[in-house]
Amino acid sequence: MKLSDISKGVVIGARFRLVDILGRGSYGTVWLADIIRDESGELPSQVAIKIFHHQDSGNRYLFQEAQQAKDLTGSDRLVRVFDAARIDGLAIMWMEYVPGQTLHQIVGDGSLPEPIDLNQVLAWLRDIAEGLAFMHMQDPPRVHGDLKLDNAIVDPQLGVRLADFGQSRPIEDRFVDTDGAGAWPYLAPEILDKSIDGRGKRFVATDIYAFGVIAYKFLTGRFPRRTMGEAIHLKPFPRAIHVNASVPPELDAIVSRCLEKRPQDRFETGAALLAAIEKLQAEVEIVEFEAPEPDRLSVPTVTDQLTEMARELLDKDQVDEVIARLEKAMERMSTSPQVLVIYGEAARRVGKFEAAHMVYTRAIRWMEQHGRPIEDRRDAVEGLAEVNVQLKRYEDAVEQFRFLAENWDDRRWYQYRYAVALGLEGATSAVRKSIDILRAMYDEEPSALVASKTGLAYHQLGNTDLATRFFNEALMIDEYEPTALFHLARIRAIQGKPQKAIEYLRRLEQIDGAEDLAVSLAQTIGA
């Protein structure tokens, strides 16, 4: 079954019948589903099913996280996760269905917030803090990793309950996944700027920061930082009490502490935060509170609405529909770079690389001619770089990734892609530069991905000893790193060690999404 087959009434694995869409997020679409067959005998009549957007080998890690989330039982503040598996070819996770609205649905968007009673706000904040406290007190501590208004559901009987916990990612991957997907207002400074102190305990501190963002939104009607540019550049923002003078000073102090730039200056855990909220509820009398005024930073335009529509369709993998609608719109209206970039992304997804190349180039040229800041060009330049890789225009891709790496040197991903592009270009000098970049990245923060690409670069230069060393280091970090397994197997076969080569092949065959690589390896080594 493919993602394009998913619709109301579809049955997955003779176990679940899809009823309706409950919501969409960065990693997947959540459906309400009826239970047709319950092999465990423990499921309710209906569950919520998350169908992951990226049906690839990465879901091995998602399943591991789902398994860990299953163990988080014993708190009404957490939506229960039942299990995850690949069924009918789809990577899915099923969890408890909570019949309520998210806090985002209740509060409203940035342009028209709903009036909120402060006692209700405090009750919601207490519930969220209780959920974080339960997670942080586990041994070892667990973190939510994606706390936001969309992931807090108000159960009519039980109050606020947290969903989508445990979906944390390595920092560089998480930034890429959430960039442009609506989660950036909640990202703590240590995620956006690695120079900030806090490495090693950043995830618990990041939950606390996201809590502060939610509280700030309740009290002021706006996010602390309202644009991606403000978030990336860590632009200072006013305290909640300076935006809404009716905020109690004691509550303003709690929110401000949650939003401190340095992780160690925030509340240490959810338990400490919960204690502060409960103390405020017990000791502070709420005399008068004015609901926040609407945040009038921007009013949606036709282009904004068109872009939002296109994003929603892309989230549902209706790429052909996106292209058709945007092409029709571009015939009727002056095309904004915003629309061009969305069109480029859609065209890239369906393999229309020349069309994507044309619109990305057009968008970049427009922004340069109109003096738009470099930040506004980033998505278009990144899209163009990826398209040039697909078109094998590696020299152009090198220049674009170099531009991204030089202007956003805190983005480890751009450094990595720049190094990969240099390796693809293939000139000896380019490969050596690629090695320099990759080794510096590896020395700073070892990872299996970087180690395997370093080994591959040495392999290009014919240095088998160093290639073998880095492939082995990659497998020490992740025994299922596909690039390292593939090339080490070939090296061992050439060295006359067929049993070792077969061992690597068998491991490669276990990786979802690496089937073609495994077939190629089997043919190469004669297995």
C-alpha positions as CSV (number, residue, x, y, z in Angstrom):
1,M,0.0,0.0,0.0
2,K,1.2,3.5,-0.8
3,L,0.6,6.8,0.9
4,S,-1.4,7.9,-2.1
5,D,-3.9,5.0,-1.4
6,I,-4.8,6.4,2.1
7,S,-8.3,7.8,2.4
8,K,-11.5,7.4,4.5
9,G,-12.7,3.8,4.7
10,V,-9.4,2.2,3.7
11,V,-8.5,-0.9,5.8
12,I,-4.9,-1.4,6.9
13,G,-3.8,-5.0,7.5
14,A,-7.4,-6.2,8.2
15,R,-6.9,-4.5,11.6
16,F,-7.8,-0.8,11.3
17,R,-10.4,1.0,9.2
18,L,-9.6,4.7,8.7
19,V,-12.5,7.0,9.7
20,D,-11.3,10.6,9.5
21,I,-8.2,12.8,9.7
22,L,-7.5,14.1,13.2
23,G,-4.5,16.2,12.4
24,R,-1.2,16.6,10.5
25,G,2.3,17.3,11.8
26,S,5.9,17.4,10.8
27,Y,6.3,13.6,10.8
28,G,2.9,12.2,9.8
29,T,-0.8,12.4,9.5
30,V,-3.0,11.2,12.4
31,W,-6.2,9.3,11.6
32,L,-9.1,8.2,13.7
33,A,-9.6,4.4,13.1
34,D,-12.0,1.7,14.0
35,I,-10.6,-1.5,15.3
36,I,-11.5,-4.5,13.1
37,R,-9.3,-7.1,14.6
38,D,-7.4,-6.8,17.9
39,E,-4.7,-9.3,18.2
40,S,-3.7,-8.2,21.7
41,G,-7.2,-8.1,23.1
42,E,-6.4,-4.8,24.9
43,L,-7.3,-2.1,22.4
44,P,-10.4,0.1,22.7
45,S,-13.0,0.3,19.9
46,Q,-11.2,3.2,18.3
47,V,-7.6,4.4,18.2
48,A,-5.6,7.2,16.7
49,I,-3.2,6.1,14.0
50,K,-0.1,8.1,12.9
51,I,0.9,7.3,9.3
52,F,4.5,8.5,8.9
53,H,5.3,10.8,5.9
54,H,8.7,9.4,5.3
55,Q,8.3,5.7,4.6
56,D,12.0,4.8,4.6
57,S,14.7,3.2,6.6
58,G,14.5,6.0,9.2
59,N,11.4,4.4,10.5
60,R,13.5,1.8,12.3
61,Y,14.3,4.6,14.7
62,L,10.7,5.7,14.9
63,F,9.7,2.2,15.9
64,Q,12.3,2.2,18.6
65,E,10.9,5.4,20.0
66,A,7.4,4.0,19.9
67,Q,8.5,1.0,21.9
68,Q,10.0,3.3,24.5
69,A,6.8,5.4,24.5
70,K,4.8,2.3,25.3
71,D,6.6,2.0,28.6
72,L,5.4,5.5,29.7
73,T,2.3,4.5,31.5
74,G,0.8,5.6,34.8
75,S,0.0,9.2,34.1
76,D,-3.2,10.7,32.8
77,R,-1.2,13.5,31.4
78,L,0.2,11.4,28.6
79,V,-1.7,9.9,25.7
80,R,-1.0,6.2,25.7
81,V,1.0,4.7,22.8
82,F,0.0,1.1,22.1
83,D,2.4,-0.1,19.4
84,A,4.1,0.6,16.0
85,A,4.8,-1.6,13.0
86,R,5.0,-1.7,9.3
87,I,1.6,-3.1,8.1
88,D,0.7,-3.4,4.4
89,G,4.0,-1.7,3.7
90,L,3.1,1.4,5.7
91,A,5.0,2.5,8.8
92,I,2.3,3.4,11.4
93,M,1.9,3.9,15.1
94,W,-1.4,3.5,17.0
95,M,-2.3,5.2,20.2
96,E,-5.1,6.2,22.5
97,Y,-7.8,8.3,20.8
98,V,-8.6,11.4,22.9
99,P,-11.9,13.1,21.9
100,G,-11.0,16.7,22.5
101,Q,-9.5,19.8,20.8
102,T,-5.8,20.7,20.8
103,L,-4.8,23.9,22.7
104,H,-4.0,25.3,19.3
105,Q,-7.6,24.8,18.1
106,I,-8.9,26.4,21.3
107,V,-6.5,29.4,21.5
108,G,-6.6,30.2,17.8
109,D,-3.8,31.4,15.5
110,G,-1.6,34.5,15.8
111,S,-4.0,36.8,14.0
112,L,-7.1,36.2,16.1
113,P,-6.5,34.6,19.6
114,E,-9.6,33.6,21.6
115,P,-10.2,35.3,25.0
116,I,-8.8,33.1,27.9
117,D,-9.6,33.1,31.6
118,L,-6.4,33.2,33.6
119,N,-7.6,30.5,36.1
120,Q,-8.1,28.3,33.0
121,V,-4.7,29.2,31.7
122,L,-3.1,28.2,35.0
123,A,-5.0,24.9,35.1
124,W,-3.8,24.1,31.6
125,L,-0.2,25.1,32.5
126,R,-0.3,22.9,35.6
127,D,-1.5,19.9,33.6
128,I,1.3,20.4,31.0
129,A,3.9,20.8,33.8
130,E,2.6,17.6,35.5
131,G,3.1,15.7,32.2
132,L,6.7,17.0,31.9
133,A,7.4,16.2,35.5
134,F,6.3,12.6,35.0
135,M,8.5,12.2,32.0
136,H,11.5,13.9,33.5
137,M,11.4,11.8,36.6
138,Q,11.8,8.5,34.7
139,D,15.1,6.6,35.0
140,P,16.7,7.6,32.8
141,P,14.8,10.9,32.3
142,R,12.5,11.0,29.3
143,V,11.8,14.2,27.3
144,H,8.9,15.2,25.1
145,G,11.1,16.7,22.4
146,D,8.2,18.3,20.4
147,L,6.1,20.2,22.9
148,K,3.7,22.7,21.3
149,L,0.1,23.8,21.3
150,D,-0.8,21.2,18.6
151,N,0.5,18.3,20.8
152,A,-1.5,19.2,23.9
153,I,-5.1,17.9,23.8
154,V,-7.8,19.0,26.2
155,D,-9.6,15.9,27.3
156,P,-13.2,16.8,28.6
157,Q,-12.8,14.6,31.6
158,L,-9.0,14.5,32.3
159,G,-7.8,18.0,31.3
160,V,-4.7,18.6,29.2
161,R,-2.9,15.5,27.9
162,L,0.4,15.4,25.9
163,A,0.7,13.6,22.6
164,D,3.6,12.9,20.2
165,F,6.1,12.6,23.1
166,G,9.4,10.8,22.4
167,Q,9.6,12.1,18.8
168,S,13.0,13.8,19.6
169,R,15.8,13.8,17.0
170,P,19.5,14.5,16.8
171,I,19.8,18.3,16.9
172,E,20.8,18.7,13.2
173,D,18.1,16.3,12.0
174,R,15.4,17.8,14.1
175,F,16.2,21.3,12.9
176,V,15.9,20.2,9.3
177,D,12.7,18.4,9.9
178,T,11.0,21.2,11.7
179,D,12.2,24.1,9.6
180,G,9.2,25.5,7.8
181,A,6.8,22.9,9.4
182,G,5.4,25.2,12.1
183,A,7.5,24.1,15.1
184,W,10.2,26.7,15.0
185,P,8.6,29.1,17.5
186,Y,9.1,26.5,20.2
187,L,12.7,25.7,19.5
188,A,15.1,26.7,22.3
189,P,18.2,28.8,21.6
190,E,20.5,25.9,22.2
191,I,18.9,24.1,19.2
192,L,19.2,27.1,16.9
193,D,22.7,28.1,18.1
194,K,25.1,25.4,19.2
195,S,27.5,28.0,20.8
196,I,25.1,28.4,23.7
197,D,26.0,26.4,26.8
198,G,23.9,23.5,27.7
199,R,25.2,20.5,25.7
200,G,24.4,17.3,27.5
201,K,21.2,18.3,29.2
202,R,19.6,20.3,26.4
203,F,16.6,18.1,25.9
204,V,15.0,18.5,29.3
205,A,15.8,22.2,29.2
206,T,14.2,22.4,25.7
207,D,11.0,21.0,27.1
208,I,11.0,23.8,29.7
209,Y,11.6,26.4,27.0
210,A,8.7,25.1,24.9
211,F,6.5,25.3,28.0
212,G,7.5,28.9,28.3
213,V,6.6,29.6,24.7
214,I,3.1,28.1,25.3
215,A,2.6,30.2,28.5
216,Y,3.8,33.4,26.7
217,K,1.3,32.7,23.9
218,F,-1.6,32.3,26.4
219,L,-0.7,35.5,28.2
220,T,0.2,37.8,25.3
221,G,-1.6,36.4,22.2
222,R,1.8,36.1,20.3
223,F,4.9,34.0,20.3
224,P,8.1,35.4,21.9
225,R,9.8,35.4,18.5
226,R,7.3,35.8,15.7
227,T,9.3,35.1,12.5
228,M,11.9,32.4,11.7
229,G,14.5,35.2,11.2
230,E,13.9,36.4,14.8
231,A,14.2,32.9,16.1
232,I,17.4,32.1,14.2
233,H,19.1,35.4,15.1
234,L,17.8,35.1,18.7
235,K,16.2,38.5,18.6
236,P,15.3,39.9,22.1
237,F,11.6,39.9,23.0
238,P,9.6,41.8,25.7
239,R,8.6,40.0,28.9
240,A,4.9,38.9,29.0
241,I,4.0,41.6,31.6
242,H,5.3,44.3,29.3
243,V,3.0,43.1,26.5
244,N,0.0,42.5,28.8
245,A,0.2,44.6,32.0
246,S,-2.5,42.5,33.7
247,V,-0.2,39.4,33.9
248,P,0.6,38.7,37.5
249,P,4.3,39.5,38.3
250,E,4.7,36.0,39.9
251,L,3.5,34.3,36.7
252,D,5.6,36.6,34.5
253,A,8.7,35.5,36.6
254,I,7.9,31.8,36.0
255,V,7.5,32.4,32.2
256,S,10.6,34.5,31.9
257,R,12.6,31.9,33.7
258,C,11.4,29.2,31.3
259,L,12.4,31.4,28.4
260,E,16.0,32.1,29.6
261,K,18.6,31.9,26.8
262,R,21.0,29.7,28.8
263,P,19.5,26.2,29.6
264,Q,20.9,26.1,33.1
265,D,19.1,29.3,34.0
266,R,15.7,27.7,33.5
267,F,13.8,25.3,35.8
268,E,15.9,22.2,36.1
269,T,13.0,19.7,35.5
270,G,9.3,19.5,35.0
271,A,8.9,18.7,38.7
272,A,10.5,22.1,39.7
273,L,8.3,23.9,37.2
274,L,5.1,22.1,38.5
275,A,6.0,23.1,42.1
276,A,6.3,26.7,41.0
277,I,2.9,26.7,39.2
278,E,1.1,25.0,42.1
279,K,2.6,27.5,44.6
280,L,1.4,30.3,42.4
281,Q,-2.1,28.8,42.3
282,A,-2.2,28.4,46.0
283,E,-0.8,31.8,47.1
284,V,-1.7,34.4,44.4
285,E,-5.1,35.8,44.1
286,I,-6.2,36.6,40.6
287,V,-7.9,40.0,40.8
288,E,-8.3,41.0,37.2
289,F,-6.8,39.7,33.9
290,E,-7.4,41.1,30.4
291,A,-7.4,38.6,27.5
292,P,-4.5,39.3,25.1
293,E,-5.1,41.5,22.2
294,P,-4.8,40.0,18.7
295,D,-1.3,39.9,17.3
296,R,-1.5,42.1,14.3
297,L,1.9,41.5,13.0
298,S,0.6,40.3,9.7
299,V,-2.7,39.7,7.9
300,P,-2.9,36.6,5.6
301,T,-2.7,37.6,1.9
302,V,-3.9,35.7,-1.1
303,T,-0.3,34.5,-1.5
304,D,-0.2,33.4,2.2
305,Q,-3.5,31.5,1.7
306,L,-2.3,29.9,-1.5
307,T,1.0,28.9,0.2
308,E,-0.9,27.4,3.2
309,M,-3.1,25.4,0.8
310,A,-0.1,24.1,-1.1
311,R,1.7,23.1,2.2
312,E,-1.4,21.2,3.4
313,L,-1.6,19.3,0.1
314,L,2.1,18.5,0.2
315,D,1.7,17.2,3.8
316,K,-0.9,14.8,2.3
317,D,1.5,13.9,-0.5
318,Q,-1.0,15.2,-3.1
319,V,1.9,16.6,-5.1
320,D,0.3,16.5,-8.5
321,E,-2.6,18.6,-7.1
322,V,-0.2,21.1,-5.7
323,I,1.5,21.5,-9.1
324,A,-1.8,21.8,-10.9
325,R,-3.2,24.5,-8.6
326,L,0.0,26.5,-8.5
327,E,0.4,26.5,-12.2
328,K,-3.2,27.7,-12.6
329,A,-2.6,30.4,-10.0
330,M,0.6,31.5,-11.7
331,E,-1.3,32.1,-14.9
332,R,-3.7,34.5,-13.1
333,M,-1.5,36.5,-10.7
334,S,2.0,38.0,-10.4
335,T,4.0,35.1,-9.0
336,S,5.6,35.7,-5.6
337,P,8.9,34.0,-4.7
338,Q,7.0,32.4,-1.9
339,V,4.8,30.6,-4.4
340,L,7.7,29.7,-6.6
341,V,9.6,28.0,-3.8
342,I,6.5,25.9,-2.9
343,Y,6.1,25.0,-6.6
344,G,9.8,24.1,-6.7
345,E,9.5,21.8,-3.7
346,A,6.4,20.0,-5.3
347,A,8.2,19.7,-8.7
348,R,11.2,18.2,-7.0
349,R,9.1,15.6,-5.1
350,V,7.7,14.3,-8.4
351,G,11.0,14.3,-10.2
352,K,10.4,17.4,-12.4
353,F,13.9,18.6,-11.7
354,E,14.3,20.9,-14.7
355,A,11.0,22.7,-13.8
356,A,12.1,22.9,-10.2
357,H,15.5,24.3,-11.3
358,M,13.8,27.0,-13.3
359,V,11.5,28.3,-10.6
360,Y,14.1,28.2,-7.8
361,T,16.4,30.2,-10.0
362,R,13.7,32.6,-10.8
363,A,12.8,33.1,-7.1
364,I,16.4,33.7,-6.2
365,R,16.9,36.2,-9.0
366,W,13.8,38.1,-7.9
367,M,14.9,38.3,-4.2
368,E,18.4,39.4,-5.2
369,Q,17.0,42.2,-7.5
370,H,14.6,43.4,-4.8
371,G,17.3,43.5,-2.1
372,R,15.7,40.8,0.1
373,P,17.8,39.7,3.0
374,I,19.9,36.5,2.7
375,E,17.7,34.7,5.2
376,D,14.7,35.0,2.8
377,R,16.8,33.2,0.1
378,R,17.8,30.2,2.1
379,D,14.9,27.8,1.2
380,A,15.2,28.6,-2.5
381,V,19.0,28.2,-2.5
382,E,18.8,24.9,-0.6
383,G,16.1,23.6,-3.0
384,L,18.2,24.6,-6.0
385,A,21.3,22.9,-4.5
386,E,19.4,19.6,-4.0
387,V,18.0,19.8,-7.6
388,N,21.5,20.3,-9.0
389,V,22.6,17.2,-7.2
390,Q,19.8,15.3,-8.9
391,L,20.7,16.8,-12.3
392,K,24.4,15.9,-11.6
393,R,25.4,19.5,-11.9
394,Y,27.7,19.0,-9.0
395,E,29.9,22.2,-9.4
396,D,26.7,24.3,-9.1
397,A,25.6,22.3,-6.1
398,V,29.0,22.8,-4.5
399,E,28.7,26.6,-4.8
400,Q,25.2,26.7,-3.4
401,F,26.0,24.5,-0.4
402,R,29.1,26.5,0.2
403,F,26.9,29.7,0.3
404,L,24.6,28.0,2.8
405,A,27.4,26.7,5.0
406,E,29.2,30.0,5.1
407,N,26.1,32.1,5.9
408,W,24.6,29.6,8.4
409,D,27.7,28.0,9.9
410,D,25.6,26.9,12.9
411,R,23.7,24.5,10.6
412,R,25.7,21.3,10.7
413,W,23.5,19.9,8.0
414,Y,24.8,22.5,5.4
415,Q,28.4,21.7,6.3
416,Y,27.6,18.0,5.7
417,R,25.8,18.6,2.4
418,Y,28.7,20.9,1.2
419,A,31.2,18.1,1.9
420,V,29.0,15.5,0.1
421,A,28.7,17.8,-2.9
422,L,32.5,18.2,-3.1
423,G,32.8,14.4,-3.0
424,L,30.3,14.1,-5.8
425,E,32.2,16.7,-7.9
426,G,35.0,14.1,-7.8
427,A,38.1,16.2,-8.5
428,T,41.0,15.1,-6.2
429,S,41.2,18.6,-4.6
430,A,37.5,18.7,-4.0
431,V,37.5,15.3,-2.4
432,R,40.4,16.3,-0.1
433,K,38.5,19.4,0.9
434,S,35.5,17.2,1.6
435,I,37.6,15.1,3.9
436,D,38.8,18.2,5.8
437,I,35.2,19.3,6.4
438,L,34.0,15.9,7.4
439,R,36.9,15.2,9.8
440,A,36.4,18.5,11.5
441,M,32.7,17.7,11.9
442,Y,33.6,14.2,13.2
443,D,36.1,15.6,15.7
444,E,33.5,18.0,17.0
445,E,30.6,15.5,17.3
446,P,31.1,11.9,16.1
447,S,28.2,10.4,14.1
448,A,27.9,7.2,12.0
449,L,26.7,9.2,9.0
450,V,29.7,11.5,9.0
451,A,32.1,8.7,9.7
452,S,30.8,6.6,6.7
453,K,31.0,9.6,4.3
454,T,34.6,10.2,5.5
455,G,35.4,6.6,4.7
456,L,33.8,6.9,1.3
457,A,35.9,10.0,0.5
458,Y,39.1,8.2,1.5
459,H,37.9,5.2,-0.7
460,Q,37.5,7.6,-3.6
461,L,41.2,8.6,-3.2
462,G,42.2,4.9,-3.0
463,N,43.3,5.0,0.7
464,T,41.8,1.7,1.7
465,D,43.3,1.7,5.2
466,L,41.7,5.0,6.2
467,A,38.5,4.2,4.5
468,T,38.3,0.9,6.4
469,R,39.1,2.7,9.7
470,F,36.2,5.2,9.3
471,F,33.8,2.6,8.0
472,N,34.5,0.6,11.1
473,E,34.0,3.6,13.3
474,A,30.7,4.3,11.7
475,L,29.6,0.7,12.5
476,M,30.8,1.1,16.1
477,I,28.3,4.0,16.4
478,D,25.5,2.4,14.4
479,E,25.9,-1.2,13.4
480,Y,23.3,-0.8,10.7
481,E,24.9,2.2,8.8
482,P,24.2,1.2,5.2
483,T,27.1,3.0,3.4
484,A,29.7,1.5,5.7
485,L,28.2,-2.0,5.5
486,F,28.1,-1.9,1.7
487,H,31.7,-0.7,1.2
488,L,33.3,-2.8,4.0
489,A,31.7,-5.9,2.5
490,R,33.3,-5.1,-0.9
491,I,36.6,-4.4,0.7
492,R,36.6,-7.7,2.7
493,A,35.5,-9.6,-0.4
494,I,38.5,-8.2,-2.3
495,Q,40.8,-9.0,0.7
496,G,39.7,-12.7,0.5
497,K,37.5,-12.6,3.6
498,P,34.1,-13.8,2.1
499,Q,32.6,-14.8,5.5
500,K,33.0,-11.2,6.8
501,A,31.6,-9.8,3.6
502,I,28.5,-12.1,3.9
503,E,28.1,-11.0,7.5
504,Y,27.9,-7.3,6.4
505,L,25.5,-8.3,3.6
506,R,23.1,-10.0,6.0
507,R,23.1,-7.0,8.2
508,L,22.4,-4.7,5.2
509,E,19.5,-6.9,4.2
510,Q,17.8,-6.2,7.5
511,I,17.5,-2.4,6.8
512,D,14.2,-1.2,5.5
513,G,14.8,0.8,2.3
514,A,18.2,-0.7,1.6
515,E,16.9,-3.5,-0.6
516,D,18.4,-2.3,-3.8
517,L,21.8,-1.7,-2.2
518,A,21.7,-5.2,-0.7
519,V,20.9,-6.8,-4.1
520,S,23.7,-4.8,-5.7
521,L,26.2,-6.0,-3.0
522,A,25.1,-9.6,-3.3
523,Q,25.8,-9.5,-7.1
524,T,29.1,-7.8,-6.5
525,I,30.5,-10.3,-4.0
526,G,28.8,-13.3,-5.7
527,A,26.6,-14.2,-2.7
